[in-house]
Amino acid sequence: MFDIALSEIAIIMLVALVVIGPERLPKVARTAGRLWGQVQRYVHRVKSDIENDIALDDARQMQSRIHQEIDAVGKTLREDGKTLEQHILQAQHRKTPAATDAQSSPPIPPPDSAV
């Protein structure tokens, strides 16, 4: 992340020791470490929130696509159902005249049987 070499860190520590003094340096180091930890936790939370938002947006888009697919399948099923009903009605309509002819002819008498 930061391109700092070990020698640069040593120089910074030496300057801090001279400027701050050996008595206050441990307290300043603890405070700096605590602040660094807080910054890291804050950055982690922000990254996590961004990832959650992205995942939520992806889930919403997927839900929208699923609803569109369901609507398309439902529309296809309704259209196929109407087509099937039309075919059934046409088939019944074609059978109807033949069925009425069969009903208008005289019934065939049963054979005589001696019991």
RACOR-V713189 format. One line per field, one symbol per residue. burial: + if it has 24 or more other ideal C-beta (glycine too) atoms within 12 Angstrom, else -. A space follows every 10 residues. Layout:
burial=???
This chain:
burial=---------- ---------- ---------- ---------- ---------- ---------- ---------- ---------- ---------- ---------- ---------- -----
